[in-house]
Amino acid sequence: STQLSIFFRDRMMKSAISRMPSGASRAFAAKRFFGEEGFGKHLFTGVNAAPYLAKQGLSASILDNADWTRDMETVDAVARAVMDWGRENGANVYTHWFQPLGAAGVREGCTGQVHNKMFDFTADGTVRWQFEGKTMLKGETDGSSFPNGGLRATHTAGGYNILDPSSPIFMRGDTIYLPCIFVTWHGHSVDEKTPLLRSVQAMSKEGKRLMKNLGWDVPGLQANIGLEQEFFLVPRDKFLTRTDLQMTGRTVMGRQAPRGQEMCDHYMGPPYETALKCMQEIQDECYKMGIPLKTRHREVAPNQYEFAPYFGFVTTQIDQNLIVMQIATEVAAKHDLACLLQEKPFSGINGSGKHNNWSLFTTDGVGLLNPKAVTKASGNPEVFPIVMAALVRAIDMHGDMMRASIASPGNDFRLGACEAPPAIISTYLGEAVTKYLEEFKSGKVSEYAAQTKKLDCGVESIAPFDVPAEDRNRTSPFPYGGHRFEFRAVGSSQNVSMVNTVLCAIAAESFKAFSDAIEAGAKPAQVAADALNKHWKCIFNGNGYAEEWPQEAVNKGVWRIDSGVESIARITDPKNIKLMEDLKILTKEECEARAEIMFDFYSGTVEMEALCMIDMIVTQIIPAVKQAGVGSVSDLQGAADAVKAKLDSMHSAPSAYEKATIARELRLETMESARGVCDSTEAIMPANLWPMATYKDLLFLDYTQ
C-alpha cells in the first residue's frame, strides 16, 4: 500500500516537471509548484528519509512494509533517524496525531494531538536529546475526554495512540506528526481510522480470495480515493460580525442578496485575486508535505472554491485531506479571509460537498474497475463484470449503511436539494455498461470496451475530437465514471473514514458471498448473474432530481432515508452489526457507541446553532429594531422563545436518538420559522442599522473588496 502511494506521488512529480518550461522559467515554475522547500520534503519517506536511515544501517525501503514496527531494534533505529531528520529541519517536538470521533466542523483539523519535546535536561542542565522507539510507537491519553459512546468513563479512561505505518510521518513547523490509531484499554476503536484499516484489510482478504477463485493470483487489494474538497472563502472582517458563522460555520439567518448563482456566472470563473493568492499559498504548504493538490477552481456558488488532488491510497488520502482542511483554515486567516468548510453555510445557494472518487486496485497496481487493464492482467474477461456484479449487490443490500456514512448534520440541507444527489442510494452505470451487464447475465461473456464518439463542432480550424459515448450524470449519488465510482453525496466537513470504511466493508461482504458460492460448486458467471438479477433495482440511469424518482425508488425497494437521524439509527440494525462483526471491522459495542456519538454530534450541532440564533435575536436584532423603530419586537421575541422551548424539549428527551430526532425538528422547522421572522425584519431595516454582515457583504469578494 505504501509503495503504491509513493508510485502515484512520483508519477505526479515527473509529469509536472515534464510540463514546465525550460531554463530559468522552469526553475521559477518549479519553485512555485514545489513550494519554497521542495515537494514532499516534509514527509519522512523515500529520498527524504534515506540519508537518516542510512546512518542507522537501514534502507528507506524498510518503510514500505509495516513489518519494521514489530522489531524493537529496528523501531529504535527508525526513531533515531526521525529525530535526526527533525533536528536538521528545525523540529524538536513530536505528537501522536489521531482522529477522534465527533470532530467534523468543530475540532480544528478534525484531529487530536499532544505536543512533547524530544529532549530533556540532565542534572547539570545539559540538553539530552531522546526519542525512543517505544515512545514513537505508542502514546497514552485520557480516552474518557473524547466522544466515546460509553466505551470509556472517568474511572476507566485509558486511551492509546498506536503508530499507523501505512501513513507517512510528516513535519509541520517545529513538530513531527506521527499518524496513529486511537483505541481503548479493551482495544475498542474510539477513532475514525481503526475501522478503516480493518475494512481495507477485510476487503483485501476477501478480494484476493475471489480473484483466486477466478483464476487470478494477486498479492492483495487496496482502495484508492481522490477527494474533491469544496469550501467558501469570505471576508474575515465580515465573518467576525456573525456569531453563527464563528460558532457553527453556518448562517442561521440572512436575507438573500439581490444576486446569487442564478446567472451561472461563478462556476470556473477567474478566481478573485485575494482568493487566488490564498489558494496558491495553501497549495504551496500542501506540496511541502507531499499533498498533490492538482486542481483549483471556482465552484457554482459565489465565493465557493474547490481543490482536488491526484488519487492515492485511502488512508493516506484521508490523512492528507484533514491536513488540507486545517491548512486552508489557517492560511485563509493570513489573507484576511475565513474558510468555511460546513456543508451549508448559506441558504439559497449551493452548499459544499467532498466527492469521494473510489476505486479498487491490486497492491501491484492493476485497477479492478478498469476493464481493459484488469482483463489484460488476469487473462479472464469475466473478472470485470463479476466485480461490478458484486458491487451492485453491495449497493442494493447495504445502501442504508452508505446513507448512514454521509449523515453529517449539514447534509440534511443538501441531499435532494438539486445541488447534491437525493437521499436515495442508487448507482448510475451508463447505458453502455448497463447493456453489457444485461448481456453478461444472459450468458454472453465478452471483454468490455469503453466506447467513444467523434464530435465535430463545425469549425474548420478545429479538428473533430473524441468524447465519451456516455454523457455525465451528476444526479446520482454513486455513479460509475469509468475506472472508479464517485460517491457524490459526501459532506464537505466530513472525515471520510467512515464513508470508505463502509465502501470497503460492503465490497468485502459481497466478495465473500461470491467466493462462498463458488467454493460450494457454483459457476462464477452464474453467481454474478444471479446477483445482478436480484439486485438490479438499484441501477438507475435517469434523472435523480426528477420529482417522480423518490416515490419510484420506494416502490422499487431502493434505499431512501431522508432523515440523517434515521440513517444513523441503521448502524445498529442487526443486519449491519452482523456485517461489521463478521468482517471483524466493528463489534456490536463499537457500532452502538458510534451511533450514539453521531446522535450526540447531531443534537450538539443543532444546539449550538439554536443558541446562536437566540443570542443574535435577543442581543443584536431586537436592540437594532428598537433603535430603528421598524419591525416587530414581539414577533422576534416570540421566535426566540419558540426556539428555546423546542431546545428545552430536546434536553429533556430520554435517549440520544430521541434528542437527535427533536433536534432535527428544531433545526428544519422551528428554526426555519424563526429565520423567516429575522429575514423579514432585515428586509425592512435601514442598512446602516443592521447589526451583522449581510449575504451581500459576505458573498461577493469580487465586488466588495
Summary of the structure (lengths in Angstrom):
residues: 705
radius of gyration: 26.4
end to end distance: 46.0
largest distance: 83.9
contacts: 2443
relative contact order: 0.11
helix: 51%
strand: 15%
